[in-house]
């Protein structure tokens, strides 16, 4: 079956348009991602964890005293 030049040109144009649209969409997504601010990252603090553990231990002790 012979390949028609008009069909080949239409297929090439469609593929080219698809690739351009895909590149434009990727460019827009990258611009949107750059504009979104990242939430602040909380670092691990051993002092905070020790304070929470101490308060939980104190609460547990009170609960055990009240259950007697």
Backbone bond lengths (Angstrom), bond angles and torsions (degrees), N, CA, C in turn:
res aa  C-N    CA-C-N  psi(-1)  N-CA   C-N-CA  omega(-1)  CA-C   N-CA-C  phi
1 X - - - 1.445 - - 1.526 108.24 -
2 X 1.301 117.51 123.43 1.474 120.72 -178.43 1.532 110.95 -73.78
3 X 1.322 115.12 147.52 1.462 121.09 179.25 1.521 108.38 -92.92
4 X 1.323 115.39 125.09 1.463 120.18 179.36 1.527 109.26 -80.65
5 X 1.322 114.45 141.86 1.465 119.06 -178.73 1.525 111.55 -66.28
6 X 1.314 117.73 -34.91 1.463 120.05 -178.67 1.529 110.60 -68.84
7 X 1.340 116.80 -37.99 1.460 120.30 179.14 1.526 109.93 -68.04
8 X 1.324 116.52 -42.83 1.461 120.52 178.86 1.525 110.56 -63.22
9 X 1.328 117.78 -39.17 1.456 121.34 178.60 1.525 110.52 -66.78
10 X 1.323 117.50 -39.60 1.465 121.38 179.36 1.530 110.33 -65.87
11 X 1.321 117.41 -41.71 1.464 121.47 178.86 1.529 110.12 -64.76
12 X 1.325 117.01 -43.95 1.458 121.11 179.46 1.528 110.73 -63.64
13 X 1.311 117.72 -40.08 1.461 121.14 178.88 1.526 111.01 -66.68
14 X 1.328 116.60 -39.41 1.461 120.30 179.26 1.529 110.85 -65.46
15 X 1.318 116.96 -43.06 1.465 120.76 179.12 1.522 110.18 -65.31
16 X 1.311 116.97 -41.83 1.462 121.13 178.56 1.530 110.95 -62.83
17 X 1.319 117.76 -43.33 1.462 121.43 178.61 1.523 110.65 -63.85
18 X 1.328 117.80 -40.26 1.466 121.57 178.25 1.518 110.95 -62.18
19 X 1.318 116.91 -44.21 1.465 121.00 -179.26 1.525 110.22 -65.11
20 X 1.319 118.03 -41.52 1.464 120.96 179.20 1.528 111.34 -65.27
21 X 1.332 117.28 -41.57 1.459 120.52 177.89 1.524 110.87 -63.64
22 X 1.321 117.09 -39.98 1.454 121.11 179.45 1.529 110.77 -64.92
23 X 1.321 117.03 -42.75 1.464 120.42 178.42 1.527 111.18 -65.66
24 X 1.327 117.20 -38.31 1.467 120.60 178.38 1.531 110.20 -65.75
25 X 1.320 117.11 -40.68 1.461 120.49 178.87 1.535 110.68 -64.75
26 X 1.316 117.25 -41.30 1.471 120.30 177.74 1.525 111.21 -64.05
27 X 1.330 116.57 -38.89 1.463 119.96 178.77 1.527 110.62 -65.55
28 X 1.321 117.96 -40.34 1.464 121.25 178.47 1.526 110.81 -66.09
29 X 1.324 117.11 -40.63 1.457 120.43 179.42 1.522 110.95 -64.45
30 X 1.315 117.42 -39.62 1.459 119.87 -179.97 1.521 110.69 -68.02
31 X 1.328 118.02 -35.00 1.464 120.41 176.57 1.521 111.10 -67.84
32 X 1.318 117.39 -39.53 1.460 120.75 179.80 1.525 110.80 -68.36
33 X 1.305 117.79 -36.52 1.462 120.54 -179.63 1.520 110.79 -69.43
34 X 1.319 117.84 -31.25 1.453 120.38 179.26 1.524 110.81 -72.44
35 X 1.330 118.33 -28.78 1.447 121.50 -177.07 1.526 112.51 -80.94
36 X 1.336 118.62 -20.96 1.452 121.62 -178.74 1.533 108.83 -77.58
37 X 1.338 117.72 119.98 1.462 118.58 178.82 1.527 110.17 -75.00
38 X 1.296 114.93 142.86 1.454 120.21 179.17 1.525 109.37 -81.65
39 X 1.333 117.43 141.08 1.461 119.06 178.34 1.529 110.43 -66.96
40 X 1.316 117.34 151.17 1.466 118.91 -179.79 1.524 110.48 -65.13
41 X 1.298 115.45 139.60 1.462 121.30 -178.90 1.523 108.21 -94.07
42 X 1.328 116.17 124.12 1.449 119.72 178.87 1.521 109.05 -87.36
43 X 1.294 114.96 127.79 1.456 118.77 -179.48 1.526 109.87 -83.23
44 X 1.311 115.72 158.54 1.461 121.72 178.80 1.514 109.27 -74.09
45 X 1.314 116.03 130.46 1.463 120.87 179.02 1.527 108.96 -122.25
46 X 1.310 118.53 115.56 1.464 120.06 178.44 1.528 112.09 -64.18
47 X 1.335 117.91 -28.73 1.465 120.31 178.77 1.529 110.03 -66.89
48 X 1.298 117.33 -40.29 1.461 120.99 178.41 1.515 110.84 -65.48
49 X 1.319 116.58 -44.48 1.465 119.67 179.86 1.534 110.92 -64.46
50 X 1.330 117.76 -38.42 1.460 120.99 178.86 1.525 110.68 -66.05
51 X 1.342 117.18 -39.19 1.458 120.60 178.19 1.514 112.07 -65.27
52 X 1.322 116.82 -40.90 1.463 120.06 177.83 1.524 110.95 -65.68
53 X 1.314 116.17 -42.84 1.466 119.49 179.49 1.526 110.78 -63.18
54 X 1.326 117.60 -39.98 1.466 121.05 179.51 1.526 110.85 -65.01
55 X 1.333 116.53 -42.01 1.466 118.42 179.76 1.524 111.10 -67.67
56 X 1.328 118.13 -35.51 1.469 119.75 176.79 1.526 110.96 -68.11
57 X 1.341 117.08 -38.03 1.470 120.25 177.17 1.524 110.96 -63.91
58 X 1.334 116.73 -42.09 1.466 120.67 178.79 1.532 110.61 -63.44
59 X 1.308 117.19 -41.95 1.467 120.17 178.61 1.526 110.58 -63.95
60 X 1.323 117.01 -42.32 1.460 120.33 178.81 1.524 110.93 -62.36
61 X 1.322 116.34 -39.49 1.473 119.60 178.41 1.525 110.87 -63.72
62 X 1.326 117.73 -43.20 1.467 120.32 177.23 1.510 111.39 -63.23
63 X 1.323 118.04 -40.05 1.451 120.84 179.38 1.531 110.93 -64.50
64 X 1.319 116.93 -38.54 1.467 119.86 178.53 1.531 110.59 -68.57
65 X 1.327 118.49 -36.12 1.454 121.35 178.54 1.535 111.08 -68.14
66 X 1.335 115.93 -38.00 1.475 119.65 -178.46 1.523 111.40 -73.23
67 X 1.327 118.09 -23.70 1.455 120.61 -177.18 1.529 111.38 -79.23
68 X 1.341 119.27 -15.34 1.474 121.26 -177.86 1.486 112.27 -66.24
